[in-house]
């Protein structure tokens, strides 16, 4: 996927921002009927002035119940550039109706 982030000018003391470009892609690997492994790479150009580009690899999983209507998601992000967070943990739950 690709996108553009239009960042407005924040009030001080937040650093001035730039508009940025986003690129990403993922591979979904079904491990079982209820478990999917996700490998995702993302890249964003410099968002804050005097900051670095943000590149990271996210490794995660999604687990669904037997009926597939609800489940849990979890992932960890590994930084690939100095502008990426040192670590990121993502947890979530979903329910479809």
Order of alpha helices (4+ residues) and beta strands (2+ residues): beta-beta-beta-beta-beta-beta
